[in-house]
Amino acid sequence: MYPLMEEQRRLAAANNSLVAWKKFGPYLTERQWGTVREDYSADGNAWEYIAHDMARAYAYRWGEEGIGGLSDDQQQLCFGVGLWNGVDGQLKERLFGLTNGQGNHGEDVKELYYYLDSTPTHSYMKMLYKYPQQAFPYEELLEENAKRTKSEPEYELLDTGIFAENRYFDVFIEYAKAGPEDILIQISVHNRGAEVATLHVLPQLWFRNTWTLGYDDHKPKLCSASTDAIVASHQALGQYQFYCDQRPDLLFCENETNPVLLGEETAKGKYFKDGINDYVIAGDKAAINPAQEGTKAAAHYTLVVAPGQAQVVRVRLSQPVHEAPFADFDQVFADRRDEAEVFYDCVQEAVTEPDARLVQRQAFAGMLWSKQYYYYDVSQWLDGDPARPTPPAERLHGRNSTWRHLHNADIISMPDKWEYPWYAAWDLAFHCLPLAMIDADFAKQQLRLLCQDGYLHPNGQMPAYEWKFEDVNAPVHAWATWRVYQMDRKLNGGYGDNAFLEAVFQKLVMTFTWWVNRKDRDERNIFEGGFLGMDNIGVFDRSAPLPTGGKIEQSDGTSWMAMFALNLMRIAMELAKTNPVYQEMATKFFEHFLYIAYAMTRSGGGRFNLWDDQDQFYYDVLHAPDDSRTHMRIRSMVGLIPLFAVEVVDDELLEALPQFAARAQWLVQHRPHLAQLVSRWQEPGKSTSHLLGLMRRSRLKSVLTRMLDETEFLSEHGIRSLSRYHLDHPYEFETEEDRFEVAYVAGESDSDMFGGNSNWRGPVWFPVNYLIIESLQRFHSHYGDGFKVEYPTGSGNLHTLAEIATALSERLAKLLLKNADGHRPAFGPAGPLQNDPHFRDYLLFHEYFDGDSGRGLGASHQTGWTGLIVRLLQQRTSM
């Protein structure tokens, strides 16, 4: 069949539950060890309870991990690639990294791997893992990072010299689906070195261990069907064939914990999870089952690869039985690759520059590869399983103990699958915009997921992340819901999915009410949400009791709530077009926004404001027990977030909603103390639009003057999270016992706050930059070309807000695009990443970027919110 619409057809069939094209996908995490779910300790130290060295022998309770892995959507049958270079002390079955306490800047994966391609149905996928030919430097990475201070850079795998003289293998792992349950897998091994090198390749198949929990006695089974095939039998899944080309050795053991390696007891005559590892590494024949059956199996290939050459391993996992499983192998791969090209040619039609297309394509790949089957039932986790030891009593009053309702067993978009192999509410909201460009149904499903009963707390709170569900993330879910709805409507030729919009709206009203009841303790519409995902941007840990006592009246928390109110107002207005009852809801959130706007200017009963007239900027306010208030004069992203609370409504929409329009008009006429504090509702702007925002023209210009100053927030690569002013002028705060300081740090954190694994004290972060750009566009849609400000500040050049939004988009895009020297700023100084043809076109999408140089920092694979680059690249042609 002509390939033009094949992936689109598969996607439609999958999303309409006609054909299960998404049943198998890259749903394995890359690190199950060190997660909260697997922690059954008394002290809650998840990093120590199961460490990397224990993982090869420990059968997990809640999920599985693997390199380049694949599983079904309930993670019952799993596939992953094992490797051995002949010198390592263990198989390379999982990715290595430092725990939060081992890294000088917190946890960090110490591997080189790249996601290169994927279609939304995972009909074609490709990734690359770079494996050294010498012994992997586990101890060197641990020891060197332990020596380094927070003022020094992290010691990375490339820094060890392990890739010198190209003595490594490029291992490409590719998947192509001949059917929804017929998956072809090709592993291509390239020897980049100058000498012949041997690599052991072990495609591995195993079942997640559910049979030792005590809920039922069914145990699935893998067994040898012939010299080149394994049969996988599972009560729920049915029977699959695992075909292995070239008749490799087939090795079997059990996916069960080895008590000997864990120092628990002596056990003989059983074949534990690390049996294949022990057989390959140490030649221990007693570690594998001679009967060739078990719950974990591997096909063992020994490849001798000439310098500069490649060899290929081919396997096939299929429910249909094939007499000649490799006869159509090459053709299926060729077809799926061609169809992937056609699909992305359509998606990237507006992106014409080859390098921009490459960056965008790999960003999409990272988004799709970062899906994960996430399983966590808090009640079972707290109480334990029938056939396993009872968890320690301490956990009944510890982490997540008030979230017993939470039961998650879904495919969820992760920030990444090593550093953050668990969902985070505000990360997920940002993920959904890039995902909606290629699979709007999946994006909508993700947004609905966190609003479902097994996620949303009965009190209305949205779960933050598994380390502490009760933490508070910025409430951006309504914003993402509205944006995804708009994108989906455009893709559908103007038809909007009101059922989706209404379902999410109803639950978000509960979340809004939770905020109002729980985070506005004095009922003054001034909010204190805690750290709100911004970790160490302030003087104190805003999630903990203050050393001064009292509380912090948060400029960002209050602004997020103003934005939340406007988002819900706009959604309600859309729903009111077909159901007039929603006009009342729209009015409620319009009025609530006005009260929040008033409170931001009149906090403290008129005695103190979040807006500081002296500095012409927004600050947090420390409200002491003696009722005194102090502006925390830190020029940070906290003071820019008020920009996000902006909405533009045109006359046409108001005419369609007469009840809302009348109530809005009454409020601005009869409550002048509210109306005068926001950008004037009654002043028509461009194209008879009306603006709701926290800032009038004068305040908007004042904030933008600071934000667009290259000596303050504006960097070559976007808006910094902290003004560079604080490099020479640190903010200091003293109490009777302590002295606190916040100073600009362009790169990695020098603070221990939040474990030192995050930094908002200078670097550029994509999500808030994206919201800044979008807000400027909305302001421009009202004010038009007549409203101009200096850009950059002090340059004497006046630009419209739309032009500035475009310029900021370009600065962000330049982080990942090649410059005139052929270098990508995110890759840092010249070296293999910039110059080597086997590195320079493989992209990493970091968590954040150095505020001066643009170098990528933090989690190296957090394609999640940095994946917003796909939106910016798509919009460049239309800006």
LOBAKE-361884 format. One record per residue (C-alpha): residue in three letters; z, y, x. Coordinates in pm, whole numbers, plus 50000, padded with zeros to 5 digits. Example, Ala and Ser with C-alpha at 12.3 -4.5 7.8 and 13.67 -1.06 7.14 Angstrom:
2
Ala507804955051230Ser507144989451367
This chain:
879
Met500005000050000Tyr499245035150125Pro502455047250292Leu502465082350144Met505205076049888Glu506865043950007Glu510195058450121Gln510305081749821Arg509735051649592Arg512425031449765Leu514825060749735Ala514115065349365Ala514565028149302Ala517855027649490Asn519255059149326Asn518335046148980Ser520035012549051Leu516734993849017Val516494979049368Ala519454978349609Trp517664993649908Lys520935009150025Lys522964977150004Phe522804973450382Gly523135003250610Pro524905016850920Tyr528235014350744Leu530335001751036Thr532565026451210Glu532495029851589Arg536295029951615Gln538595011751380Trp541305009251644Gly543755038251648Thr543225047051281Val545995053051030Arg544805024550808Glu545334998651081Asp548715012751185Tyr551644991351069Ser554195006251309Ala557555020651215Asp556985053651395Gly553455060551266Asn551915062151614Ala548475049451516Trp546945055451858Glu549385031352022Tyr549685004551755Ile546174991351823Ala544635003852147His541084999052275Asp542084969652500Met543684951652205Ala540744956551970Arg538644927652098Ala541414903352000Tyr542774919451684Ala541314912151339Tyr541364944151139Arg542734947650787Trp540664976150643Gly537314978250819Glu535134967651111Glu533574984551412Gly530534978351629Ile527844994051847Gly524745002351647Gly526304983251361Leu525154973751014Ser526944959550711Asp526664955450338Asp528124982850119Gln531454964450083Gln531534955650452Gln531864918550399Leu529064907450635Cys528704927450954Phe526264929651243Gly526684946651580Val525374944851934Gly527434931452224Leu526424937952585Trp527554926652929Asn526254939253259Gly527704910053454Val530514929753617Asp532664944553340Gly535934927453255Gln535104926552884Leu532094926652655Lys530864960552546Glu531334954752173Arg532854988252078Leu532835023552212Phe535505034752455Gly537355067752447Leu540645084552518Thr543455086352265Asn544935119452159Gly547665116252422Gln545355105052704Gly542805133052700Asn543575166952846His541995181452531Gly542895154052287Glu540895123552183Asp537365120352313Val534695093352318Lys533585085652675Glu530185070252609Leu526565081252589Tyr524805072052267Tyr522345089552037Tyr521145086051680Leu517385090251687Asp516055082351342Ser516855070150992Thr515345071750648Pro517665077750351Thr517435041350239His517855029450599Ser514525011650571Tyr514035022950930Met516745032651179Lys516905037851554Met519665045951799Leu520095045752178Tyr523045033552383Lys523145040252759Tyr524935012352947Pro525715014453322Gln524684985753547Gln527854989953751Ala531344983353618Phe532165007153337Pro534725032353478Tyr537475027153221Glu540385033453458Glu538715062553637Leu538185080753308Leu541795075053207Glu543285085053542Glu541155115753608Asn541645130353261Ala545385124253292Lys545415145653608Arg543615174853451Thr545295204153281Lys544185220952961Ser542575248453167Glu540215223253328Pro537165207153167Glu537255171453042Tyr536075144353278Glu533085128153114Leu531155096053177Leu528315114853349Asp530845131253584Thr531805097153728Gly528385093053892Ile527915059753718Phe524335069453626Ala523355079353980Glu519985065954095Asn519275057153732Arg521285025153760Tyr521655019953388Phe520025003853087Asp518635022452791Val519354999652496Phe517405009552185Ile518614993451861Glu516124994851574Tyr516184982451215Ala513324977650971Lys513754963950619Ala511164940250480Gly513254940050162Pro516644952550049Glu518284921250191Asp515734912650458Ile516484931950774Leu514564929851100Ile516464939951413Gln514894947951749Ile516904954652066Ser514784969152348Val516364969752694His514884993352955Asn515944991153318Arg515875027153443Gly516925017353795Ala514945008154106Glu516144972154133Val515994940953918Ala519024939953688Thr520494914453449Leu521884922453108His523484898752859Val522594908852504Leu524614893952218Pro523534902251864Gln526704893951669Leu527314885051307Trp530744882351147Phe532694884750823Arg535434910250767Asn538684890850753Thr539884889150392Trp541064853150390Thr544354857750576Leu545764883850337Gly547044860150069Tyr545034871749768Asp542724841549756Asp541954811349972His538194816049998Lys536964816750355Pro533304824850425Lys531424805250684Leu528854808950960Cys527254777251091Ser524314766451297Ala521304756951087Ser519024749151383Thr518604758751746Asp517534793851646Ala519214801451314Ile522644806951163Val523514803650795Ala526034828550657Ser527714818050331His529974841050129Gln531404836349781Ala530424871249662Leu527384878549878Gly525674845149860Gln523784829250148Tyr521924846550431Gln519854833750720Phe520244848851066Tyr517114840651265Cys517104844351645Asp513874845751839Gln513404826052166Arg516154800352096Pro519224816452252Asp522584799352287Leu524544802451963Leu528274808952005Phe530954806551733Cys534594816251690Glu536834830551417Asn537344867051327Glu541094861751350Thr543724877851569Asn544464860951901Pro548284860051918Val548224850552286Leu546494882352404Leu548824902852188Gly551844885652340Glu553074870952015Glu552934833252060Thr551024804752216Ala548224790052007Lys545884762252110Gly542924746051946Lys541814777351760Tyr538884799751833Phe539974835751797Lys538154869051769Asp537844872952146Gly536474837752195Ile532884848652258Asn534144875152499Asp536154849252696Tyr533294824452704Val530724849452834Ile532994868253076Ala535174839753208Gly533184808653115Asp536034796052898Lys534334768652696Ala537524761852504Ala537314796752350Ile534284788452134Asn533864762151868Pro531764732351982Ala531124723851616Gln529134756451598Glu530814771351297Gly533274799151227Thr533464834451088Lys532064852351393Ala528934842551584Ala526604855651854Ala523164847651989His523454849052369Tyr520414862752554Thr520344867252931Leu517654892353026Val516464897553382Val514704931153368Ala512414943853642Pro512794980253756Gly511115004453517Gln510364976353273Ala511714965652934Gln512474933652746Val512954928652375Val515354907752165Arg514384901151803Val516624888251524Arg516354888551146Leu519084888650880Ser517624877550550Gln518634863550216Pro515134850050151Val514364819250360His511434823450602Glu509514794750758Ala508044818251018Pro510564846851037Phe508854865051324Ala505234862051211Asp505254895551028Phe507954911551247Asp505764936251438Gln503794946151130Val506914953450924Phe508254975351203Ala504944993751233Asp504854999850857Arg508435012650836Arg507915035951133Asp504745049950976Glu506485054950642Ala509365072850813Glu506855096450975Val505215103650641Phe508585109750474Tyr509705134850736Asp506305151550753Cys506945160550392Val510555171450449Gln509625191750758Glu506495207650621Ala507895242650678Val509105234951032Thr506085237351260Glu507525240451614Pro507645205751778Asp511035211251937Ala512555224151613Arg511185193551433Leu512735170851696Val516155187851663Gln516035186651285Arg514895150351274Gln517715138751499Ala520225159351303Phe519105141350986Ala519435108451176Gly523005116951276Met523895125650918Leu522535092450789Trp523955070851069Ser527385086451004Lys527765070150667Gln530695045950670Tyr532275020850439Tyr535735035550396Tyr538375012550256Tyr541985023150205Asp544405013249928Val547595032549997Ser549805011149771Gln548734979049946Trp549084996350283Leu552625007450202Asp553824974850048Gly551914949750260Asp549904918750175Pro551284885750036Ala550454864750343Arg551294890750606Pro554574905050736Thr556174932350524Pro555494966850673Pro558494985550817Ala560665002950559Glu560155036750728Arg556605039450605Leu557755040150241His558925075750302Gly556435085250571Arg552765093850600Asn550785093350273Ser553685077650082Thr553145101449789Trp549485091049755Arg549935056449603His547155063049354Leu544585065149636His542165036049642Asn538955042349837Ala536245016149885Asp533005035349912Ile530205046150142Ile531225080850257Ser529715106650490Met531985109950795Pro532335139251037Asp531485113051298Lys532345076251341Trp534385077451662Glu536545108651682Tyr536795112851305Pro536085078951143Trp537575090950816Tyr536435116450564Ala537745151850557Ala537415171350235Trp536015203850369Asp533805186950628Leu532295165550354Ala531435196150146Phe529355210350431His527675176550495Cys526285176350144Leu523875205350199Pro521825188450475Leu522075155250291Ala520715171049972Met517505179750154Ile516655142750195Asp518785124649935Ala520175147849670Asp521575118849465Phe523725107449757Ala524925143249814Lys525895146649448Gln527615112649455Gln529685123749756Leu530825155249578Arg531765135649267Leu533605109649476Leu536445131949591Cys537005142849230Gln537465107349102Asp540825092649004Gly541095070549313Tyr540815101749530Leu542055132949350His545845133549323Pro547215133248967Asn548555168249036Gly545025180349115Gln545185181749495Met542125169749683Pro542845145249969Ala542455161850307Tyr542075132350549Glu543875099850623Trp546215113650889Lys547835134350617Phe546255134850273Glu548625162050159Asp547385187150416Val545345215450269Asn541675220550347Ala539775251950256Pro538595248649892Val534835248349952His534045219449717Ala532975242349432Trp530725262049667Ala529045230049789Thr528695217149434Trp526895248649323Arg524625249149628Val523685212349596Tyr523015217549225Gln520665246249308Met518865226349578Asp518495196249351Arg517215218049066Lys514565232849293Leu513475198249410Asn513255187249046Gly510985215648943Gly513675236348774Tyr515565208348599Gly519275210748671Asp521645180948663Asn524195195548422Ala526015162348385Phe526825162948758Leu527795199648748Glu530045195148446Ala531765163948581Val532715180648908Phe533645213548741Gln536175196748512Lys538035181448807Leu537815212849020Val539605232048747Met542525208248814Thr542305215449185Phe542225252949123Thr545305249548903Trp547065229649178Trp546415258249419Val547735283849174Asn550885263649102Arg551645250849452Lys550315276349701Asp551255308949531Arg555015304749536Asp555785340349421Glu553045340249156Arg551425371349304Asn547935357149371Ile548595357149746Phe548085322249885Glu549545302950176Gly547425271950211Gly548645262150557Phe546355256750853Leu543305253250626Gly541365233950887Met541555262051140Asp544155244951355Asn545355268051633Ile543785301351536Gly547135317851465Val550435324051636Phe552195295651453Asp551355262051309Arg550805274550956Ser551435239750811Ala554965238450952Pro558115258650879Leu557985291651064Pro560365297651356Thr561145331351198Gly561765317050854Gly559925332150561Lys556235326450503Ile552765338150594Glu550695356250334Gln547285343750436Ser544195365150438Asp542015334150469Gly543915313450212Thr543725341849961Ser540065348550037Trp539195311649999Met540805312749657Ala538825343749562Met535685325249668Phe536815294449474Ala537295315449159Leu533825330649192Asn532235296549253Leu533865282348940Met532885313448744Arg529245308948844Ile529255271848761Ala530815279148422Met528135305448356Glu525445279848427Leu527025254248197Ala527455281047929Lys523685284247900Thr523675251347708Asn527305249847592Pro528765283647484Val532355271247518Tyr532025275647894Gln531765313347849Glu535535313747804Met535985294148127Ala533675318048310Thr535765347148183Lys538955330348301Phe537695327448658Phe536165362348653Glu539565376248556His541375354648811Phe539095367449085Leu539965403348989Tyr543685396049010Ile543275380249355Ala541205409849472Tyr543885433349348Ala546625413449519Met544835413949854Thr545005451749851Arg548345455349679Ser550345426249824Gly554045432749859Gly554235452549539Gly552105480749675Arg554075483550000Phe551875462050221Asn548285450350223Leu546315421950378Trp543845449450457Asp545045470750749Asp543925507050719Gln544705513751083Asp542405486851224Gln540075485050924Phe540365447250921Tyr542035418950728Tyr545095401750880Asp547665375850785Val551025391050696Leu554355376450809His556805379550520Ala560285375950669Pro563415363750488Asp564715399750476Asp561565409050277Ser560065428350569Arg556365423850638Thr554395424750961His550645424451010Met549695396451249Arg547045417351427Ile544895389051553Arg541205396851521Ser540055362551414Met537895344051165Val540825348450925Gly539745384650884Leu536095376050829Ile536605350350553Pro536925377750287Leu533155381250332Phe532685347450165Ala534045358549829Val530865374249694Glu528715366649392Val525695384149243Val524945382148871Asp521795396748718Asp521325412548377Glu519225383548251Leu522145359648292Leu524565384148131Glu522235388047832Ala522275350347787Leu526095350647782Pro527125378747545Gln530735367347504Phe531295366847881Ala529475400047928Ala531575417047662Arg534855404247806Ala533845414048160Gln532925448848044Trp536245452147860Leu538175442448172Val536495467348402Gln536935495048142His540515487848038Arg541915474648364Pro540695501348608His543345491248861Leu541425458548893Ala537865471348876Gln538255499049133Leu539335474649404Val536175454149416Ser532545462949478Arg531865479749149Trp530795456248873Gln529385484648665Glu527095497748940Pro523695480948906Gly522115472149235Lys518725458849337Ser516845443749041Thr519665452348797Ser522095428548962His525885432148963Leu528125424249258Leu531535408149268Gly533065408549613Leu536325415849791Met534795444849985Arg533355477849885Arg530645493250100Ser533075511050332Arg535185480050403Leu532095458550437Lys530715482150701Ser534055483050884Val534325445250901Leu530675441451005Thr531145467551278Arg533705444751443Met531885412451365Leu528585424551514Asp530155438751830Glu529195418352138Thr532505427352302Glu534305412252005Phe532945385351768Leu529205385051832Ser528125360652102Glu524665351052219His524985319952006Gly526695331351688Ile530005345451564Arg533075336151764Ser536175324151585Leu538365348851777Ser537425383151905Arg536765385052277Tyr538955416152267His541905392552301Leu540705380852644Asp542195412252800His544505420652511Pro546345389052406Tyr548285391652084Glu552015387352149Phe554835380451909Glu558495376752002Thr561475362851821Glu565055361551948Glu564415327052093Asp560705325552179Arg557615344652277Phe554235335252127Glu550785345252244Val547225341752120Ala544485348552373Tyr540725344052364Val539585310952506Ala535825306552510Gly535895268952550Glu538395240752508Ser541865247652379Asp544725256652612Ser547225251052332Asp549105219252240Met549035228851875Phe547445200651670Gly547375178451980Gly545085201852173Asn542025185052032Ser540665215051848Asn540135251651921Trp539465281451700Arg540465306051973Gly536965316652068Pro534275290152023Val531435291851772Trp531745268851470Phe528735261351252Pro530355259450905Val531905294050898Asn528845309051069Tyr526715293650797Leu528915309150528Ile528695343050702Ile524905341150700Glu524815330950337Ser527225358750239Leu525095384950414Gln522085372250222Arg523945375849892Phe525145410849976His521545419950059Ser520275405649732His522385432149560Tyr522235461949795Gly518645457249907Asp516935473850203Gly518775506650156Phe522015492750300Lys521825490650679Val524315486550962Glu524095487151339Tyr523125454251498Pro524465448451754Thr527255473951715Gly526645503051951Ser522945495951995Gly521825524051767Asn519515499351588Leu519965498051212His519085466251024Thr519325453150670Leu521825425850595Ala518925401450544Glu517575409450890Ile521035404351040Ala521395370950861Thr518075360151011Ala519135371751357Leu522415352551336Ser520495321451227Glu518305324851534Arg521335327851761Leu522805295751619Ala519485277251638Lys519155286952005Leu522205265652084Leu520115234152042Leu516535245852090Lys514945247252435Asn514895281752592Ala512245296352823Asp513555274453108Gly513275243352894His517065240752873Arg519315237452569Pro522475259252597Ala524565232652420Phe523855208652710Gly525635231052961Pro524665235353328Ala521485220953475Gly521635183553531Pro520385151253376Leu520985163553022Gln518725193453086Asn516125179253322Asp515915141353308Pro513125129253076His515385100652965Phe518105125252853Arg516725159752775Asp515235152452433Tyr518175132552298Leu520435155352096Leu524175156952053Phe525625178051770His529015189651889Glu532015199851684Tyr531925235451822Phe530375255652104Asp531655276952392Gly531905313052275Asp530335326252596Ser527955299752732Gly527155280452413Arg528025247052574Gly528805219452322Leu532495210152297Gly534875189352090Ala533625158051915Ser530205151752065His528735134351760Gln530095155551478Thr526685158751320Gly528545164150992Trp528955201650968Thr526875210051276Gly524155192051081Leu523835225150896Ile521315232651172Val518745214850954Arg519175241550686Leu518865270050934Leu515725255251091Gln514225249950746Gln514965285750644Arg513665302350962Thr510115302850826Ser511155319250499Met513565345250637
